[in-house]
Amino acid sequence: MTLLIFVSTWYQVQLDVKINEWFGSFYDMMQRALSKPGAVALSEFTEQLYTFASIAAIWILINIVTTYVLSHWLFRWRTSMVEYYHANWAKARTIEGASQRVQEDTVKFSRITESLGIGMLESIMTLIAFLPILQVLSAKITELPWIGQVNNSLTWIAILTALGGTALLAAVGIKLPGIEYDVQKREAAYRKELVMGEDDEQRMQPPTVERLFGGVRQIHFKSYAHYLYFNACKWSYLQGMVIVPYIALAPTIVAGIVTLGFVQQITRAFGKVAESLQFIVRSWGSIIELISVVKRLREFELTIKG
């Protein structure tokens, strides 16, 4: 199963490389068509569109099949975890929030593992495929603004900006995994009281409910405050990265020594490399949640074994 996922993901990346090449030829054709009437025949234009459609159709098919197979594979992983908890339910039931650990946390674990696992695999393969392309295309860049000539300039810019952004957000969001853990812990305690109150009229008394929900409110407000500055840094960085390749290409574009197709091709290649290197930045929310889920499940299993 691992080999199947690996091969299908690699093939999707190769199709993405072909699409990147298509962008170069398509926009060069667009430039010819717009600069001189009749320079491009309608048949040539439609042929380019058909080429894109055929590549995209194969990519979509492989993506659908891979997602389907992966979902089944990860549900079997969840099944293995759940069966272990079922077999040890005599001990597990005495642990606070046991039902949430067995049902909700195993679901989150499998879903987040699926998204992060495939995302990381795609990022690594995309980096391997597009980094050489970006290096070749960077050779045509004459100079950088304020700096001058730099070999493999866009490659270095992508690497340095991605590492800088990752380090920045890791420092800014260092408290978030612990806060997410506390959120789930207090939600579990509140939920348990609600469940017990369904069968026992002595539960769900106002003082207890107010105390439990007060804790939930407090930790959520704390989470909102921390995510406020984290999201401000994250989205400022990601939006700023949109114009970075155009700033780097400014002297070359102004000099008029490249075509529109080349600009589209190199900015897309730069974007692919940058997105691959920014995997942690873009997935930080899911990583925080996974860390919290793993921490809760580990504590749960240690208590069962103890």
C-alpha positions as CSV (number, residue, x, y, z in Angstrom):
1,M,0.0,0.0,0.0
2,T,2.9,2.4,0.8
3,L,4.5,1.6,-2.5
4,L,1.2,2.3,-4.3
5,I,0.8,5.7,-2.6
6,F,4.4,6.5,-3.3
7,V,4.2,5.7,-7.0
8,S,0.8,7.4,-7.6
9,T,2.0,10.6,-5.8
10,W,5.2,10.6,-7.8
11,Y,3.2,10.3,-11.1
12,Q,0.9,13.1,-10.1
13,V,4.0,15.3,-9.5
14,Q,5.3,14.4,-13.0
15,L,2.0,15.4,-14.5
16,D,2.3,18.7,-12.7
17,V,5.7,19.2,-14.3
18,K,4.1,18.6,-17.7
19,I,1.5,21.2,-16.8
20,N,4.2,23.7,-15.9
21,E,5.8,23.1,-19.3
22,W,2.4,23.6,-20.9
23,F,2.0,27.0,-19.2
24,G,5.2,28.1,-20.9
25,S,4.2,27.2,-24.4
26,F,0.6,28.3,-23.9
27,Y,1.5,31.8,-22.8
28,D,4.1,32.2,-25.5
29,M,1.4,31.3,-28.0
30,M,-0.9,33.8,-26.3
31,Q,1.7,36.5,-26.7
32,R,2.1,35.8,-30.4
33,A,-1.7,35.8,-30.9
34,L,-2.2,39.1,-29.1
35,S,0.8,40.8,-30.7
36,K,-0.2,40.0,-34.3
37,P,-3.7,39.2,-35.6
38,G,-3.8,35.8,-37.4
39,A,-0.4,34.7,-36.1
40,V,-2.0,31.7,-34.3
41,A,-4.6,29.5,-35.9
42,L,-7.7,28.5,-34.0
43,S,-6.7,24.8,-34.4
44,E,-3.4,25.5,-32.7
45,F,-5.2,27.3,-29.8
46,T,-7.7,24.5,-29.3
47,E,-5.0,21.8,-29.5
48,Q,-3.2,23.5,-26.6
49,L,-6.4,23.4,-24.5
50,Y,-6.9,19.7,-25.4
51,T,-3.4,19.0,-24.2
52,F,-4.1,20.6,-20.9
53,A,-7.4,18.8,-20.5
54,S,-5.9,15.4,-21.2
55,I,-3.1,15.9,-18.6
56,A,-5.5,17.2,-16.0
57,A,-8.0,14.3,-16.6
58,I,-5.2,11.8,-15.8
59,W,-4.2,13.7,-12.7
60,I,-7.8,13.9,-11.5
61,L,-8.3,10.1,-12.0
62,I,-5.1,9.2,-10.1
63,N,-5.9,11.6,-7.3
64,I,-9.4,10.1,-6.8
65,V,-8.2,6.5,-6.8
66,T,-5.3,7.3,-4.4
67,T,-7.5,9.2,-2.0
68,Y,-10.0,6.3,-2.0
69,V,-7.4,3.7,-1.3
70,L,-5.6,5.8,1.3
71,S,-8.9,6.4,3.2
72,H,-9.5,2.6,3.5
73,W,-5.9,2.0,4.6
74,L,-6.0,4.6,7.3
75,F,-9.4,3.3,8.6
76,R,-7.8,0.0,9.1
77,W,-5.1,1.8,11.2
78,R,-7.9,3.3,13.3
79,T,-9.6,-0.1,13.6
80,S,-6.4,-1.6,15.0
81,M,-6.3,1.2,17.7
82,V,-10.0,0.9,18.5
83,E,-9.8,-2.9,18.9
84,Y,-7.0,-2.5,21.4
85,Y,-9.1,0.0,23.4
86,H,-12.1,-2.2,23.2
87,A,-10.1,-5.2,24.6
88,N,-8.9,-3.0,27.5
89,W,-12.2,-1.2,28.1
90,A,-12.4,-2.5,31.7
91,K,-9.5,-0.2,32.5
92,A,-10.1,2.4,29.9
93,R,-13.7,3.2,31.1
94,T,-12.4,4.6,34.4
95,I,-10.3,7.2,32.6
96,E,-11.8,10.7,32.3
97,G,-12.9,11.3,28.7
98,A,-12.4,7.6,27.7
99,S,-15.3,7.7,25.1
100,Q,-13.8,10.8,23.5
101,R,-10.4,9.2,23.2
102,V,-11.7,6.0,21.6
103,Q,-14.1,7.7,19.2
104,E,-13.1,11.3,18.5
105,D,-9.4,11.2,18.9
106,T,-8.9,8.1,16.8
107,V,-10.9,9.8,14.0
108,K,-8.8,12.9,14.3
109,F,-5.6,10.9,14.3
110,S,-6.4,9.0,11.1
111,R,-7.8,12.1,9.3
112,I,-4.9,14.4,10.2
113,T,-2.3,11.7,9.5
114,E,-3.9,11.2,6.1
115,S,-3.7,14.9,5.2
116,L,-0.3,15.6,6.7
117,G,1.2,12.3,5.4
118,I,0.1,12.9,1.8
119,G,1.0,16.6,2.0
120,M,4.5,15.9,3.2
121,L,5.0,13.2,0.5
122,E,3.8,15.5,-2.2
123,S,5.9,18.4,-0.9
124,I,9.1,16.3,-0.9
125,M,8.4,14.9,-4.4
126,T,7.4,18.3,-5.8
127,L,10.6,19.7,-4.4
128,I,12.7,17.0,-6.1
129,A,10.9,17.5,-9.4
130,F,10.7,21.3,-9.5
131,L,14.0,22.4,-7.9
132,P,16.1,21.4,-10.9
133,I,13.6,23.1,-13.2
134,L,13.9,26.3,-11.2
135,Q,17.7,26.1,-11.2
136,V,17.7,25.8,-15.1
137,L,15.2,28.7,-15.5
138,S,17.1,30.9,-13.0
139,A,20.1,30.8,-15.3
140,K,18.2,33.3,-17.5
141,I,17.7,35.8,-14.7
142,T,20.1,38.7,-15.4
143,E,20.1,40.3,-11.9
144,L,18.2,40.8,-8.7
145,P,17.0,44.2,-7.5
146,W,19.4,46.0,-5.1
147,I,21.8,42.9,-5.2
148,G,22.9,42.3,-8.8
149,Q,23.9,39.0,-10.4
150,V,23.4,35.9,-8.2
151,N,23.7,32.3,-9.5
152,N,20.5,30.3,-9.1
153,S,19.0,33.4,-7.6
154,L,15.4,32.3,-7.4
155,T,16.4,29.0,-5.9
156,W,18.2,30.7,-3.1
157,I,15.3,33.1,-2.5
158,A,12.8,30.3,-2.3
159,I,15.0,28.4,0.2
160,L,15.9,31.3,2.4
161,T,12.4,32.8,2.5
162,A,10.8,29.4,3.3
163,L,13.3,28.6,6.1
164,G,12.9,32.1,7.5
165,G,9.1,31.9,7.5
166,T,9.1,28.5,9.1
167,A,11.5,29.6,11.9
168,L,9.3,32.7,12.5
169,L,6.0,30.9,12.8
170,A,7.5,28.0,14.8
171,A,8.7,30.7,17.4
172,V,5.4,32.6,17.3
173,G,3.3,29.5,17.6
174,I,5.3,27.6,20.2
175,K,2.6,27.7,22.8
176,L,-0.3,26.6,20.6
177,P,0.1,22.8,20.9
178,G,-0.2,23.0,24.7
179,I,-3.2,25.3,24.5
180,E,-4.9,22.9,22.0
181,Y,-4.3,20.1,24.5
182,D,-5.9,22.0,27.3
183,V,-8.9,22.9,25.1
184,Q,-9.6,19.3,24.4
185,K,-9.0,18.3,28.0
186,R,-11.5,20.8,29.3
187,E,-14.0,20.0,26.6
188,A,-13.8,16.3,27.5
189,A,-14.6,17.1,31.2
190,Y,-17.6,19.2,30.2
191,R,-18.9,16.6,27.7
192,K,-18.6,13.8,30.4
193,E,-20.8,15.8,32.7
194,L,-23.4,16.3,29.9
195,V,-23.4,12.6,29.1
196,M,-23.7,11.6,32.8
197,G,-26.6,14.1,33.2
198,E,-28.6,12.3,30.5
199,D,-29.1,9.3,32.9
200,D,-28.6,10.8,36.3
201,E,-30.7,13.7,37.4
202,Q,-28.2,14.4,40.2
203,R,-25.6,15.4,37.7
204,M,-25.5,18.6,35.7
205,Q,-26.1,20.8,38.7
206,P,-25.7,24.6,38.0
207,P,-22.5,25.1,40.1
208,T,-20.7,22.1,38.4
209,V,-21.9,23.1,34.9
210,E,-20.9,26.7,35.4
211,R,-17.5,25.7,36.6
212,L,-16.8,23.3,33.8
213,F,-18.2,25.6,31.0
214,G,-16.3,28.5,32.6
215,G,-13.1,26.5,32.1
216,V,-14.0,25.8,28.5
217,R,-14.7,29.5,27.9
218,Q,-11.5,30.6,29.5
219,I,-9.2,28.2,27.5
220,H,-11.0,29.1,24.2
221,F,-10.6,32.8,24.8
222,K,-6.9,32.2,25.5
223,S,-6.7,30.2,22.3
224,Y,-8.3,33.0,20.3
225,A,-5.8,35.5,21.7
226,H,-2.8,33.4,20.8
227,Y,-4.1,32.5,17.3
228,L,-4.7,36.3,16.7
229,Y,-1.1,37.1,16.5
230,F,-0.1,33.8,15.0
231,N,-2.5,34.2,12.1
232,A,-1.4,37.8,11.6
233,C,2.2,36.6,11.1
234,K,1.2,33.6,9.0
235,W,-1.0,35.3,6.5
236,S,1.2,38.4,6.3
237,Y,4.1,36.1,5.3
238,L,2.1,34.0,2.8
239,Q,0.6,37.0,1.1
240,G,3.9,38.7,1.0
241,M,5.4,35.6,-0.7
242,V,3.0,36.0,-3.7
243,I,4.9,39.0,-5.0
244,V,8.4,37.8,-4.2
245,P,9.1,36.2,-7.5
246,Y,7.9,39.2,-9.4
247,I,10.2,41.5,-7.4
248,A,13.1,39.2,-8.2
249,L,12.2,39.1,-11.9
250,A,11.6,42.9,-12.1
251,P,15.0,43.8,-13.8
252,T,14.7,40.9,-16.2
253,I,11.1,41.8,-17.2
254,V,11.8,45.5,-17.5
255,A,14.8,44.7,-19.8
256,G,12.4,42.7,-22.1
257,I,14.7,39.8,-22.5
258,V,12.1,37.1,-21.6
259,T,8.7,36.1,-22.9
260,L,5.3,36.0,-21.1
261,G,5.4,32.2,-21.2
262,F,8.8,32.1,-19.5
263,V,7.6,34.4,-16.8
264,Q,4.5,32.2,-16.2
265,Q,6.7,29.1,-16.2
266,I,9.3,30.4,-13.8
267,T,6.8,32.0,-11.3
268,R,4.9,28.7,-11.2
269,A,8.0,26.7,-10.7
270,F,9.1,29.1,-7.9
271,G,5.6,28.8,-6.3
272,K,5.9,25.0,-6.3
273,V,9.3,25.0,-4.7
274,A,8.3,27.6,-2.2
275,E,5.1,25.8,-1.3
276,S,7.0,22.6,-0.8
277,L,9.5,24.3,1.5
278,Q,6.6,26.0,3.3
279,F,4.9,22.7,4.2
280,I,5.3,23.2,7.9
281,V,4.1,26.8,7.7
282,R,1.0,26.0,5.7
283,S,0.2,22.9,7.8
284,W,1.0,24.3,11.2
285,G,-2.7,24.3,12.4
286,S,-3.0,20.6,11.5
287,I,0.4,19.8,13.1
288,I,-0.7,21.5,16.3
289,E,-3.9,19.4,16.4
290,L,-2.0,16.2,15.7
291,I,0.5,16.9,18.5
292,S,-2.4,17.4,20.9
293,V,-4.2,14.2,19.8
294,V,-1.0,12.1,20.0
295,K,-0.3,13.5,23.5
296,R,-3.8,12.6,24.7
297,L,-3.7,9.1,23.2
298,R,-0.3,8.4,24.7
299,E,-1.5,9.4,28.1
300,F,-4.6,7.3,27.6
301,E,-2.6,4.2,26.7
302,L,0.0,4.7,29.5
303,T,-2.9,4.8,32.0
304,I,-4.3,1.6,30.5
305,K,-1.0,-0.1,30.8
306,G,-0.4,1.2,34.3
